[in-house]
C-alpha cells in the first residue's frame, strides 16, 4: 500500500475493484469497465458493506506481493 493508505498495482487477473473506507463506512465498487475505449455496454455496482470490503481486501492482500507498479 502507499504511504497515504492507497496503492495501485496490476496482477494477472481481470478484476476491477475500488475499496474505500470513508467516515468509518466501507464501500466496494465492482465493475466490468475496461481501461480502454470501446462500444461495449459496461456496468458497475456500488455497495456499502464491511463484509464485502473485508472479503475483497483479504484476497487482495494475498496477490498484492505479485503486483506490478
mmCIF file as Biopython writes it, N, C-alpha, C and O atoms, coordinates in Angstrom:
data_model
#
loop_
_atom_site.group_PDB
_atom_site.id
_atom_site.type_symbol
_atom_site.label_atom_id
_atom_site.label_alt_id
_atom_site.label_comp_id
_atom_site.label_asym_id
_atom_site.label_entity_id
_atom_site.label_seq_id
_atom_site.pdbx_PDB_ins_code
_atom_site.Cartn_x
_atom_site.Cartn_y
_atom_site.Cartn_z
_atom_site.occupancy
_atom_site.B_iso_or_equiv
_atom_site.auth_seq_id
_atom_site.auth_asym_id
_atom_site.pdbx_PDB_model_num
ATOM 1   N N  . UNK A ? 1  ? 0.835   -1.182  0.000   1.0 0.0 1  A 1 
ATOM 2   C CA . UNK A ? 1  ? 0.000   0.000   0.000   1.0 0.0 1  A 1 
ATOM 3   C C  . UNK A ? 1  ? 0.885   1.253   0.000   1.0 0.0 1  A 1 
ATOM 4   O O  . UNK A ? 1  ? 2.036   1.220   0.433   1.0 0.0 1  A 1 
ATOM 5   N N  . UNK A ? 2  ? 0.331   2.324   -0.483  1.0 0.0 2  A 1 
ATOM 6   C CA . UNK A ? 2  ? 1.053   3.588   -0.488  1.0 0.0 2  A 1 
ATOM 7   C C  . UNK A ? 2  ? 1.122   4.187   0.907   1.0 0.0 2  A 1 
ATOM 8   O O  . UNK A ? 2  ? 0.434   3.732   1.821   1.0 0.0 2  A 1 
ATOM 9   N N  . UNK A ? 3  ? 1.947   5.203   1.067   1.0 0.0 3  A 1 
ATOM 10  C CA . UNK A ? 3  ? 2.134   5.800   2.386   1.0 0.0 3  A 1 
ATOM 11  C C  . UNK A ? 3  ? 0.896   6.546   2.883   1.0 0.0 3  A 1 
ATOM 12  O O  . UNK A ? 3  ? 0.758   6.769   4.086   1.0 0.0 3  A 1 
ATOM 13  N N  . UNK A ? 4  ? 0.005   6.932   1.992   1.0 0.0 4  A 1 
ATOM 14  C CA . UNK A ? 4  ? -1.217  7.627   2.402   1.0 0.0 4  A 1 
ATOM 15  C C  . UNK A ? 4  ? -2.403  6.669   2.524   1.0 0.0 4  A 1 
ATOM 16  O O  . UNK A ? 4  ? -3.545  7.118   2.619   1.0 0.0 4  A 1 
ATOM 17  N N  . UNK A ? 5  ? -2.150  5.360   2.523   1.0 0.0 5  A 1 
ATOM 18  C CA . UNK A ? 5  ? -3.210  4.390   2.684   1.0 0.0 5  A 1 
ATOM 19  C C  . UNK A ? 5  ? -3.854  3.953   1.381   1.0 0.0 5  A 1 
ATOM 20  O O  . UNK A ? 5  ? -4.933  3.361   1.398   1.0 0.0 5  A 1 
ATOM 21  N N  . UNK A ? 6  ? -3.217  4.232   0.255   1.0 0.0 6  A 1 
ATOM 22  C CA . UNK A ? 6  ? -3.759  3.775   -1.013  1.0 0.0 6  A 1 
ATOM 23  C C  . UNK A ? 6  ? -2.625  3.220   -1.854  1.0 0.0 6  A 1 
ATOM 24  O O  . UNK A ? 6  ? -1.452  3.478   -1.585  1.0 0.0 6  A 1 
ATOM 25  N N  . UNK A ? 7  ? -2.981  2.468   -2.859  1.0 0.0 7  A 1 
ATOM 26  C CA . UNK A ? 7  ? -1.973  1.917   -3.750  1.0 0.0 7  A 1 
ATOM 27  C C  . UNK A ? 7  ? -2.598  1.504   -5.060  1.0 0.0 7  A 1 
ATOM 28  O O  . UNK A ? 7  ? -3.819  1.389   -5.173  1.0 0.0 7  A 1 
ATOM 29  N N  . UNK A ? 8  ? -1.752  1.282   -6.052  1.0 0.0 8  A 1 
ATOM 30  C CA . UNK A ? 8  ? -2.211  0.825   -7.353  1.0 0.0 8  A 1 
ATOM 31  C C  . UNK A ? 8  ? -1.194  -0.158  -7.881  1.0 0.0 8  A 1 
ATOM 32  O O  . UNK A ? 8  ? 0.009   0.095   -7.823  1.0 0.0 8  A 1 
ATOM 33  N N  . UNK A ? 9  ? -1.664  -1.271  -8.392  1.0 0.0 9  A 1 
ATOM 34  C CA . UNK A ? 9  ? -0.771  -2.263  -8.977  1.0 0.0 9  A 1 
ATOM 35  C C  . UNK A ? 9  ? -1.564  -3.145  -9.914  1.0 0.0 9  A 1 
ATOM 36  O O  . UNK A ? 9  ? -2.794  -3.163  -9.877  1.0 0.0 9  A 1 
ATOM 37  N N  . UNK A ? 10 ? -0.856  -3.872  -10.750 1.0 0.0 10 A 1 
ATOM 38  C CA . UNK A ? 10 ? -1.514  -4.761  -11.688 1.0 0.0 10 A 1 
ATOM 39  C C  . UNK A ? 10 ? -1.047  -6.189  -11.490 1.0 0.0 10 A 1 
ATOM 40  O O  . UNK A ? 10 ? 0.139   -6.439  -11.274 1.0 0.0 10 A 1 
ATOM 41  N N  . UNK A ? 11 ? -1.970  -7.115  -11.562 1.0 0.0 11 A 1 
ATOM 42  C CA . UNK A ? 11 ? -1.662  -8.537  -11.489 1.0 0.0 11 A 1 
ATOM 43  C C  . UNK A ? 11 ? -2.337  -9.226  -12.660 1.0 0.0 11 A 1 
ATOM 44  O O  . UNK A ? 11 ? -3.093  -8.595  -13.398 1.0 0.0 11 A 1 
ATOM 45  N N  . UNK A ? 12 ? -2.079  -10.484 -12.835 1.0 0.0 12 A 1 
ATOM 46  C CA . UNK A ? 12 ? -2.665  -11.244 -13.936 1.0 0.0 12 A 1 
ATOM 47  C C  . UNK A ? 12 ? -4.083  -11.687 -13.577 1.0 0.0 12 A 1 
ATOM 48  O O  . UNK A ? 12 ? -4.341  -12.880 -13.415 1.0 0.0 12 A 1 
ATOM 49  N N  . UNK A ? 13 ? -5.002  -10.727 -13.453 1.0 0.0 13 A 1 
ATOM 50  C CA . UNK A ? 13 ? -6.414  -11.029 -13.269 1.0 0.0 13 A 1 
ATOM 51  C C  . UNK A ? 13 ? -7.219  -9.937  -13.968 1.0 0.0 13 A 1 
ATOM 52  O O  . UNK A ? 13 ? -6.655  -8.942  -14.423 1.0 0.0 13 A 1 
ATOM 53  N N  . UNK A ? 14 ? -8.508  -10.120 -14.050 1.0 0.0 14 A 1 
ATOM 54  C CA . UNK A ? 14 ? -9.352  -9.192  -14.803 1.0 0.0 14 A 1 
ATOM 55  C C  . UNK A ? 14 ? -10.323 -8.443  -13.888 1.0 0.0 14 A 1 
ATOM 56  O O  . UNK A ? 14 ? -11.343 -7.927  -14.343 1.0 0.0 14 A 1 
ATOM 57  N N  . UNK A ? 15 ? -10.001 -8.390  -12.620 1.0 0.0 15 A 1 
ATOM 58  C CA . UNK A ? 15 ? -10.874 -7.785  -11.630 1.0 0.0 15 A 1 
ATOM 59  C C  . UNK A ? 15 ? -10.771 -6.264  -11.671 1.0 0.0 15 A 1 
ATOM 60  O O  . UNK A ? 15 ? -9.681  -5.706  -11.802 1.0 0.0 15 A 1 
ATOM 61  N N  . UNK A ? 16 ? -11.913 -5.608  -11.558 1.0 0.0 16 A 1 
ATOM 62  C CA . UNK A ? 16 ? -11.946 -4.153  -11.460 1.0 0.0 16 A 1 
ATOM 63  C C  . UNK A ? 16 ? -12.677 -3.792  -10.184 1.0 0.0 16 A 1 
ATOM 64  O O  . UNK A ? 16 ? -13.899 -3.914  -10.102 1.0 0.0 16 A 1 
ATOM 65  N N  . UNK A ? 17 ? -11.929 -3.347  -9.190  1.0 0.0 17 A 1 
ATOM 66  C CA . UNK A ? 17 ? -12.477 -3.052  -7.865  1.0 0.0 17 A 1 
ATOM 67  C C  . UNK A ? 17 ? -11.963 -1.732  -7.348  1.0 0.0 17 A 1 
ATOM 68  O O  . UNK A ? 17 ? -10.838 -1.327  -7.639  1.0 0.0 17 A 1 
ATOM 69  N N  . UNK A ? 18 ? -12.794 -1.071  -6.584  1.0 0.0 18 A 1 
ATOM 70  C CA . UNK A ? 18 ? -12.357 0.052   -5.753  1.0 0.0 18 A 1 
ATOM 71  C C  . UNK A ? 18 ? -12.862 -0.251  -4.352  1.0 0.0 18 A 1 
ATOM 72  O O  . UNK A ? 18 ? -14.053 -0.489  -4.150  1.0 0.0 18 A 1 
ATOM 73  N N  . UNK A ? 19 ? -11.947 -0.242  -3.383  1.0 0.0 19 A 1 
ATOM 74  C CA . UNK A ? 19 ? -12.307 -0.404  -1.976  1.0 0.0 19 A 1 
ATOM 75  C C  . UNK A ? 19 ? -12.029 0.917   -1.291  1.0 0.0 19 A 1 
ATOM 76  O O  . UNK A ? 19 ? -10.937 1.470   -1.422  1.0 0.0 19 A 1 
ATOM 77  N N  . UNK A ? 20 ? -13.011 1.430   -0.559  1.0 0.0 20 A 1 
ATOM 78  C CA . UNK A ? 20 ? -12.837 2.730   0.086   1.0 0.0 20 A 1 
ATOM 79  C C  . UNK A ? 20 ? -13.453 2.709   1.483   1.0 0.0 20 A 1 
ATOM 80  O O  . UNK A ? 20 ? -14.576 2.247   1.685   1.0 0.0 20 A 1 
ATOM 81  N N  . UNK A ? 21 ? -12.684 3.222   2.433   1.0 0.0 21 A 1 
ATOM 82  C CA . UNK A ? 21 ? -13.202 3.456   3.777   1.0 0.0 21 A 1 
ATOM 83  C C  . UNK A ? 21 ? -13.330 4.957   3.942   1.0 0.0 21 A 1 
ATOM 84  O O  . UNK A ? 21 ? -12.339 5.686   3.906   1.0 0.0 21 A 1 
ATOM 85  N N  . UNK A ? 22 ? -14.570 5.416   4.124   1.0 0.0 22 A 1 
ATOM 86  C CA . UNK A ? 22 ? -14.844 6.843   4.235   1.0 0.0 22 A 1 
ATOM 87  C C  . UNK A ? 22 ? -15.729 7.074   5.452   1.0 0.0 22 A 1 
ATOM 88  O O  . UNK A ? 22 ? -16.817 6.508   5.552   1.0 0.0 22 A 1 
ATOM 89  N N  . UNK A ? 23 ? -15.267 7.890   6.359   1.0 0.0 23 A 1 
ATOM 90  C CA . UNK A ? 23 ? -16.047 8.225   7.554   1.0 0.0 23 A 1 
ATOM 91  C C  . UNK A ? 23 ? -16.523 6.968   8.289   1.0 0.0 23 A 1 
ATOM 92  O O  . UNK A ? 23 ? -17.676 6.879   8.710   1.0 0.0 23 A 1 
ATOM 93  N N  . UNK A ? 24 ? -15.626 6.017   8.431   1.0 0.0 24 A 1 
ATOM 94  C CA . UNK A ? 24 ? -15.893 4.748   9.133   1.0 0.0 24 A 1 
ATOM 95  C C  . UNK A ? 24 ? -16.973 3.898   8.463   1.0 0.0 24 A 1 
ATOM 96  O O  . UNK A ? 24 ? -17.584 3.046   9.107   1.0 0.0 24 A 1 
ATOM 97  N N  . UNK A ? 25 ? -17.204 4.131   7.172   1.0 0.0 25 A 1 
ATOM 98  C CA . UNK A ? 25 ? -18.099 3.292   6.377   1.0 0.0 25 A 1 
ATOM 99  C C  . UNK A ? 25 ? -17.265 2.652   5.274   1.0 0.0 25 A 1 
ATOM 100 O O  . UNK A ? 25 ? -16.282 3.234   4.815   1.0 0.0 25 A 1 
ATOM 101 N N  . UNK A ? 26 ? -17.658 1.456   4.850   1.0 0.0 26 A 1 
ATOM 102 C CA . UNK A ? 26 ? -16.865 0.685   3.911   1.0 0.0 26 A 1 
ATOM 103 C C  . UNK A ? 26 ? -17.646 0.490   2.613   1.0 0.0 26 A 1 
ATOM 104 O O  . UNK A ? 26 ? -18.775 0.000   2.616   1.0 0.0 26 A 1 
ATOM 105 N N  . UNK A ? 27 ? -17.013 0.889   1.493   1.0 0.0 27 A 1 
ATOM 106 C CA . UNK A ? 27 ? -17.649 0.853   0.185   1.0 0.0 27 A 1 
ATOM 107 C C  . UNK A ? 27 ? -16.841 -0.008  -0.774  1.0 0.0 27 A 1 
ATOM 108 O O  . UNK A ? 27 ? -15.611 -0.040  -0.722  1.0 0.0 27 A 1 
ATOM 109 N N  . UNK A ? 28 ? -17.556 -0.704  -1.650  1.0 0.0 28 A 1 
ATOM 110 C CA . UNK A ? 28 ? -16.933 -1.518  -2.690  1.0 0.0 28 A 1 
ATOM 111 C C  . UNK A ? 28 ? -17.584 -1.156  -4.021  1.0 0.0 28 A 1 
ATOM 112 O O  . UNK A ? 28 ? -18.808 -1.150  -4.147  1.0 0.0 28 A 1 
ATOM 113 N N  . UNK A ? 29 ? -16.748 -0.854  -5.009  1.0 0.0 29 A 1 
ATOM 114 C CA . UNK A ? 29 ? -17.218 -0.675  -6.382  1.0 0.0 29 A 1 
ATOM 115 C C  . UNK A ? 29 ? -16.680 -1.862  -7.175  1.0 0.0 29 A 1 
ATOM 116 O O  . UNK A ? 29 ? -15.469 -2.060  -7.266  1.0 0.0 29 A 1 
ATOM 117 N N  . UNK A ? 30 ? -17.590 -2.651  -7.749  1.0 0.0 30 A 1 
ATOM 118 C CA . UNK A ? 30 ? -17.230 -3.770  -8.612  1.0 0.0 30 A 1 
ATOM 119 C C  . UNK A ? 30 ? -17.682 -3.404  -10.018 1.0 0.0 30 A 1 
ATOM 120 O O  . UNK A ? 30 ? -18.820 -2.977  -10.214 1.0 0.0 30 A 1 
ATOM 121 N N  . UNK A ? 31 ? -16.795 -3.570  -11.003 1.0 0.0 31 A 1 
ATOM 122 C CA . UNK A ? 31 ? -17.099 -3.045  -12.328 1.0 0.0 31 A 1 
ATOM 123 C C  . UNK A ? 31 ? -16.644 -3.992  -13.432 1.0 0.0 31 A 1 
ATOM 124 O O  . UNK A ? 31 ? -15.712 -4.777  -13.251 1.0 0.0 31 A 1 
ATOM 125 N N  . UNK A ? 32 ? -17.315 -3.907  -14.575 1.0 0.0 32 A 1 
ATOM 126 C CA . UNK A ? 32 ? -16.885 -4.627  -15.772 1.0 0.0 32 A 1 
ATOM 127 C C  . UNK A ? 32 ? -16.089 -3.716  -16.706 1.0 0.0 32 A 1 
ATOM 128 O O  . UNK A ? 32 ? -15.595 -4.170  -17.738 1.0 0.0 32 A 1 
ATOM 129 N N  . UNK A ? 33 ? -15.964 -2.466  -16.360 1.0 0.0 33 A 1 
ATOM 130 C CA . UNK A ? 33 ? -15.367 -1.466  -17.243 1.0 0.0 33 A 1 
ATOM 131 C C  . UNK A ? 33 ? -13.882 -1.735  -17.451 1.0 0.0 33 A 1 
ATOM 132 O O  . UNK A ? 33 ? -13.133 -1.935  -16.495 1.0 0.0 33 A 1 
ATOM 133 N N  . UNK A ? 34 ? -13.468 -1.737  -18.717 1.0 0.0 34 A 1 
ATOM 134 C CA . UNK A ? 34 ? -12.058 -1.863  -19.072 1.0 0.0 34 A 1 
ATOM 135 C C  . UNK A ? 34 ? -11.455 -0.475  -19.252 1.0 0.0 34 A 1 
ATOM 136 O O  . UNK A ? 34 ? -12.164 0.486   -19.553 1.0 0.0 34 A 1 
ATOM 137 N N  . UNK A ? 35 ? -10.153 -0.377  -19.069 1.0 0.0 35 A 1 
ATOM 138 C CA . UNK A ? 35 ? -9.470  0.912   -19.215 1.0 0.0 35 A 1 
ATOM 139 C C  . UNK A ? 35 ? -9.082  1.141   -20.676 1.0 0.0 35 A 1 
ATOM 140 O O  . UNK A ? 35 ? -7.906  1.295   -21.004 1.0 0.0 35 A 1 
ATOM 141 N N  . UNK A ? 36 ? -10.078 1.159   -21.531 1.0 0.0 36 A 1 
ATOM 142 C CA . UNK A ? 36 ? -9.889  1.419   -22.957 1.0 0.0 36 A 1 
ATOM 143 C C  . UNK A ? 36 ? -11.212 1.906   -23.528 1.0 0.0 36 A 1 
ATOM 144 O O  . UNK A ? 36 ? -12.270 1.707   -22.931 1.0 0.0 36 A 1 
ATOM 145 N N  . UNK A ? 37 ? -11.142 2.527   -24.658 1.0 0.0 37 A 1 
ATOM 146 C CA . UNK A ? 37 ? -12.390 2.966   -25.277 1.0 0.0 37 A 1 
ATOM 147 C C  . UNK A ? 37 ? -12.932 1.841   -26.155 1.0 0.0 37 A 1 
ATOM 148 O O  . UNK A ? 37 ? -12.188 1.195   -26.893 1.0 0.0 37 A 1 
ATOM 149 N N  . UNK A ? 38 ? -14.219 1.625   -26.063 1.0 0.0 38 A 1 
ATOM 150 C CA . UNK A ? 38 ? -14.884 0.618   -26.890 1.0 0.0 38 A 1 
ATOM 151 C C  . UNK A ? 38 ? -16.381 0.913   -26.871 1.0 0.0 38 A 1 
ATOM 152 O O  . UNK A ? 38 ? -16.838 1.805   -26.157 1.0 0.0 38 A 1 
ATOM 153 N N  . UNK A ? 39 ? -17.120 0.173   -27.642 1.0 0.0 39 A 1 
ATOM 154 C CA . UNK A ? 39 ? -18.558 0.396   -27.712 1.0 0.0 39 A 1 
ATOM 155 C C  . UNK A ? 39 ? -19.332 -0.667  -26.938 1.0 0.0 39 A 1 
ATOM 156 O O  . UNK A ? 39 ? -20.515 -0.886  -27.199 1.0 0.0 39 A 1 
ATOM 157 N N  . UNK A ? 40 ? -18.675 -1.328  -25.990 1.0 0.0 40 A 1 
ATOM 158 C CA . UNK A ? 40 ? -19.335 -2.334  -25.171 1.0 0.0 40 A 1 
ATOM 159 C C  . UNK A ? 40 ? -20.160 -1.674  -24.070 1.0 0.0 40 A 1 
ATOM 160 O O  . UNK A ? 40 ? -19.805 -0.607  -23.569 1.0 0.0 40 A 1 
ATOM 161 N N  . UNK A ? 41 ? -21.237 -2.304  -23.710 1.0 0.0 41 A 1 
ATOM 162 C CA . UNK A ? 41 ? -22.005 -1.863  -22.553 1.0 0.0 41 A 1 
ATOM 163 C C  . UNK A ? 41 ? -21.269 -2.336  -21.301 1.0 0.0 41 A 1 
ATOM 164 O O  . UNK A ? 41 ? -20.847 -3.490  -21.228 1.0 0.0 41 A 1 
ATOM 165 N N  . UNK A ? 42 ? -21.117 -1.473  -20.341 1.0 0.0 42 A 1 
ATOM 166 C CA . UNK A ? 42 ? -20.418 -1.800  -19.108 1.0 0.0 42 A 1 
ATOM 167 C C  . UNK A ? 42 ? -21.345 -1.544  -17.935 1.0 0.0 42 A 1 
ATOM 168 O O  . UNK A ? 42 ? -22.351 -0.849  -18.071 1.0 0.0 42 A 1 
ATOM 169 N N  . UNK A ? 43 ? -21.007 -2.106  -16.785 1.0 0.0 43 A 1 
ATOM 170 C CA . UNK A ? 43 ? -21.822 -1.931  -15.587 1.0 0.0 43 A 1 
ATOM 171 C C  . UNK A ? 43 ? -20.914 -1.791  -14.371 1.0 0.0 43 A 1 
ATOM 172 O O  . UNK A ? 43 ? -19.739 -2.155  -14.411 1.0 0.0 43 A 1 
ATOM 173 N N  . UNK A ? 44 ? -21.475 -1.259  -13.294 1.0 0.0 44 A 1 
ATOM 174 C CA . UNK A ? 44 ? -20.781 -1.279  -12.018 1.0 0.0 44 A 1 
ATOM 175 C C  . UNK A ? 44 ? -21.811 -1.338  -10.905 1.0 0.0 44 A 1 
ATOM 176 O O  . UNK A ? 44 ? -22.966 -0.951  -11.081 1.0 0.0 44 A 1 
ATOM 177 N N  . UNK A ? 45 ? -21.369 -1.828  -9.760  1.0 0.0 45 A 1 
ATOM 178 C CA . UNK A ? 45 ? -22.226 -1.800  -8.576  1.0 0.0 45 A 1 
ATOM 179 C C  . UNK A ? 45 ? -21.456 -1.111  -7.461  1.0 0.0 45 A 1 
ATOM 180 O O  . UNK A ? 45 ? -20.246 -1.291  -7.322  1.0 0.0 45 A 1 
ATOM 181 N N  . UNK A ? 46 ? -22.160 -0.332  -6.680  1.0 0.0 46 A 1 
ATOM 182 C CA . UNK A ? 46 ? -21.608 0.344   -5.510  1.0 0.0 46 A 1 
ATOM 183 C C  . UNK A ? 46 ? -22.328 -0.220  -4.298  1.0 0.0 46 A 1 
ATOM 184 O O  . UNK A ? 46 ? -23.547 -0.098  -4.181  1.0 0.0 46 A 1 
ATOM 185 N N  . UNK A ? 47 ? -21.572 -0.842  -3.391  1.0 0.0 47 A 1 
ATOM 186 C CA . UNK A ? 47 ? -22.144 -1.498  -2.223  1.0 0.0 47 A 1 
ATOM 187 C C  . UNK A ? 47 ? -21.510 -0.937  -0.964  1.0 0.0 47 A 1 
ATOM 188 O O  . UNK A ? 47 ? -20.292 -0.772  -0.903  1.0 0.0 47 A 1 
ATOM 189 N N  . UNK A ? 48 ? -22.318 -0.643  0.034   1.0 0.0 48 A 1 
ATOM 190 C CA . UNK A ? 48 ? -21.807 -0.265  1.346   1.0 0.0 48 A 1 
ATOM 191 C C  . UNK A ? 48 ? -21.894 -1.510  2.231   1.0 0.0 48 A 1 
ATOM 192 O O  . UNK A ? 48 ? -22.963 -1.854  2.735   1.0 0.0 48 A 1 
ATOM 193 N N  . UNK A ? 49 ? -20.749 -2.181  2.411   1.0 0.0 49 A 1 
ATOM 194 C CA . UNK A ? 49 ? -20.740 -3.443  3.142   1.0 0.0 49 A 1 
ATOM 195 C C  . UNK A ? 49 ? -19.356 -3.715  3.698   1.0 0.0 49 A 1 
ATOM 196 O O  . UNK A ? 49 ? -18.403 -3.882  2.936   1.0 0.0 49 A 1 
ATOM 197 N N  . UNK A ? 50 ? -19.234 -3.760  4.996   1.0 0.0 50 A 1 
ATOM 198 C CA . UNK A ? 50 ? -17.951 -4.098  5.621   1.0 0.0 50 A 1 
ATOM 199 C C  . UNK A ? 50 ? -17.576 -5.547  5.285   1.0 0.0 50 A 1 
ATOM 200 O O  . UNK A ? 50 ? -16.402 -5.845  5.062   1.0 0.0 50 A 1 
ATOM 201 N N  . UNK A ? 51 ? -18.555 -6.440  5.249   1.0 0.0 51 A 1 
ATOM 202 C CA . UNK A ? 51 ? -18.280 -7.845  4.958   1.0 0.0 51 A 1 
ATOM 203 C C  . UNK A ? 51 ? -17.711 -8.018  3.546   1.0 0.0 51 A 1 
ATOM 204 O O  . UNK A ? 51 ? -16.733 -8.743  3.369   1.0 0.0 51 A 1 
ATOM 205 N N  . UNK A ? 52 ? -18.294 -7.376  2.551   1.0 0.0 52 A 1 
ATOM 206 C CA . UNK A ? 52 ? -17.793 -7.469  1.180   1.0 0.0 52 A 1 
ATOM 207 C C  . UNK A ? 52 ? -16.428 -6.806  1.065   1.0 0.0 52 A 1 
ATOM 208 O O  . UNK A ? 52 ? -15.540 -7.335  0.396   1.0 0.0 52 A 1 
ATOM 209 N N  . UNK A ? 53 ? -16.247 -5.656  1.707   1.0 0.0 53 A 1 
ATOM 210 C CA . UNK A ? 53 ? -14.952 -4.968  1.740   1.0 0.0 53 A 1 
ATOM 211 C C  . UNK A ? 53 ? -13.870 -5.892  2.292   1.0 0.0 53 A 1 
ATOM 212 O O  . UNK A ? 53 ? -12.802 -6.024  1.694   1.0 0.0 53 A 1 
ATOM 213 N N  . UNK A ? 54 ? -14.140 -6.531  3.428   1.0 0.0 54 A 1 
ATOM 214 C CA . UNK A ? 54 ? -13.175 -7.434  4.055   1.0 0.0 54 A 1 
ATOM 215 C C  . UNK A ? 54 ? -12.866 -8.638  3.164   1.0 0.0 54 A 1 
ATOM 216 O O  . UNK A ? 54 ? -11.717 -9.071  3.085   1.0 0.0 54 A 1 
ATOM 217 N N  . UNK A ? 55 ? -13.892 -9.181  2.489   1.0 0.0 55 A 1 
ATOM 218 C CA . UNK A ? 55 ? -13.686 -10.301 1.572   1.0 0.0 55 A 1 
ATOM 219 C C  . UNK A ? 55 ? -12.676 -9.936  0.491   1.0 0.0 55 A 1 
ATOM 220 O O  . UNK A ? 55 ? -11.699 -10.655 0.281   1.0 0.0 55 A 1 
ATOM 221 N N  . UNK A ? 56 ? -12.910 -8.822  -0.195  1.0 0.0 56 A 1 
ATOM 222 C CA . UNK A ? 56 ? -12.004 -8.411  -1.268  1.0 0.0 56 A 1 
ATOM 223 C C  . UNK A ? 56 ? -10.631 -8.017  -0.719  1.0 0.0 56 A 1 
ATOM 224 O O  . UNK A ? 56 ? -9.609  -8.351  -1.320  1.0 0.0 56 A 1 
ATOM 225 N N  . UNK A ? 57 ? -10.595 -7.321  0.396   1.0 0.0 57 A 1 
ATOM 226 C CA . UNK A ? 57 ? -9.307  -6.914  0.978   1.0 0.0 57 A 1 
ATOM 227 C C  . UNK A ? 57 ? -8.449  -8.131  1.314   1.0 0.0 57 A 1 
ATOM 228 O O  . UNK A ? 57 ? -7.228  -8.079  1.165   1.0 0.0 57 A 1 
ATOM 229 N N  . UNK A ? 58 ? -9.059  -9.219  1.762   1.0 0.0 58 A 1 
ATOM 230 C CA . UNK A ? 58 ? -8.304  -10.418 2.144   1.0 0.0 58 A 1 
ATOM 231 C C  . UNK A ? 58 ? -7.602  -11.049 0.945   1.0 0.0 58 A 1 
ATOM 232 O O  . UNK A ? 58 ? -6.423  -11.389 1.039   1.0 0.0 58 A 1 
ATOM 233 N N  . UNK A ? 59 ? -8.305  -11.215 -0.188  1.0 0.0 59 A 1 
ATOM 234 C CA . UNK A ? 59 ? -7.628  -11.845 -1.315  1.0 0.0 59 A 1 
ATOM 235 C C  . UNK A ? 59 ? -6.647  -10.886 -1.993  1.0 0.0 59 A 1 
ATOM 236 O O  . UNK A ? 59 ? -5.640  -11.314 -2.557  1.0 0.0 59 A 1 
ATOM 237 N N  . UNK A ? 60 ? -6.951  -9.584  -1.933  1.0 0.0 60 A 1 
ATOM 238 C CA . UNK A ? 60 ? -6.002  -8.609  -2.497  1.0 0.0 60 A 1 
ATOM 239 C C  . UNK A ? 60 ? -4.687  -8.645  -1.722  1.0 0.0 60 A 1 
ATOM 240 O O  . UNK A ? 60 ? -3.616  -8.556  -2.323  1.0 0.0 60 A 1 
ATOM 241 N N  . UNK A ? 61 ? -4.753  -8.773  -0.416  1.0 0.0 61 A 1 
ATOM 242 C CA . UNK A ? 61 ? -3.523  -8.877  0.395   1.0 0.0 61 A 1 
ATOM 243 C C  . UNK A ? 61 ? -2.685  -10.079 -0.034  1.0 0.0 61 A 1 
ATOM 244 O O  . UNK A ? 61 ? -1.457  -10.028 0.040   1.0 0.0 61 A 1 
ATOM 245 N N  . UNK A ? 62 ? -3.324  -11.153 -0.477  1.0 0.0 62 A 1 
ATOM 246 C CA . UNK A ? 62 ? -2.591  -12.345 -0.919  1.0 0.0 62 A 1 
ATOM 247 C C  . UNK A ? 62 ? -1.905  -12.125 -2.263  1.0 0.0 62 A 1 
ATOM 248 O O  . UNK A ? 62 ? -0.787  -12.600 -2.465  1.0 0.0 62 A 1 
ATOM 249 N N  . UNK A ? 63 ? -2.557  -11.411 -3.191  1.0 0.0 63 A 1 
ATOM 250 C CA . UNK A ? 63 ? -1.960  -11.231 -4.519  1.0 0.0 63 A 1 
ATOM 251 C C  . UNK A ? 63 ? -1.119  -9.966  -4.636  1.0 0.0 63 A 1 
ATOM 252 O O  . UNK A ? 63 ? -0.360  -9.822  -5.594  1.0 0.0 63 A 1 
ATOM 253 N N  . UNK A ? 64 ? -1.238  -9.045  -3.681  1.0 0.0 64 A 1 
ATOM 254 C CA . UNK A ? 64 ? -0.518  -7.767  -3.764  1.0 0.0 64 A 1 
ATOM 255 C C  . UNK A ? 64 ? 0.992   -7.934  -3.957  1.0 0.0 64 A 1 
ATOM 256 O O  . UNK A ? 64 ? 1.583   -7.184  -4.734  1.0 0.0 64 A 1 
ATOM 257 N N  . UNK A ? 65 ? 1.637   -8.885  -3.281  1.0 0.0 65 A 1 
ATOM 258 C CA . UNK A ? 65 ? 3.086   -9.033  -3.479  1.0 0.0 65 A 1 
ATOM 259 C C  . UNK A ? 65 ? 3.484   -9.349  -4.926  1.0 0.0 65 A 1 
ATOM 260 O O  . UNK A ? 65 ? 4.640   -9.136  -5.291  1.0 0.0 65 A 1 
ATOM 261 N N  . UNK A ? 66 ? 2.577   -9.843  -5.749  1.0 0.0 66 A 1 
ATOM 262 C CA . UNK A ? 66 ? 2.892   -10.143 -7.151  1.0 0.0 66 A 1 
ATOM 263 C C  . UNK A ? 66 ? 2.566   -8.987  -8.087  1.0 0.0 66 A 1 
ATOM 264 O O  . UNK A ? 66 ? 2.822   -9.076  -9.287  1.0 0.0 66 A 1 
ATOM 265 N N  . UNK A ? 67 ? 2.002   -7.899  -7.555  1.0 0.0 67 A 1 
ATOM 266 C CA . UNK A ? 67 ? 1.570   -6.758  -8.377  1.0 0.0 67 A 1 
ATOM 267 C C  . UNK A ? 67 ? 2.756   -6.034  -9.005  1.0 0.0 67 A 1 
ATOM 268 O O  . UNK A ? 67 ? 3.848   -5.980  -8.439  1.0 0.0 67 A 1 
ATOM 269 N N  . UNK A ? 68 ? 2.513   -5.489  -10.168 1.0 0.0 68 A 1 
ATOM 270 C CA . UNK A ? 68 ? 3.499   -4.650  -10.852 1.0 0.0 68 A 1 
ATOM 271 C C  . UNK A ? 68 ? 3.037   -3.224  -10.794 1.0 0.0 68 A 1 
ATOM 272 O O  . UNK A ? 68 ? 1.894   -2.929  -11.144 1.0 0.0 68 A 1 
ATOM 273 N N  . UNK A ? 69 ? 3.907   -2.319  -10.354 1.0 0.0 69 A 1 
ATOM 274 C CA . UNK A ? 69 ? 3.533   -0.900  -10.260 1.0 0.0 69 A 1 
ATOM 275 C C  . UNK A ? 69 ? 3.707   -0.216  -11.588 1.0 0.0 69 A 1 
ATOM 276 O O  . UNK A ? 69 ? 3.442   0.980   -11.706 1.0 0.0 69 A 1 
#
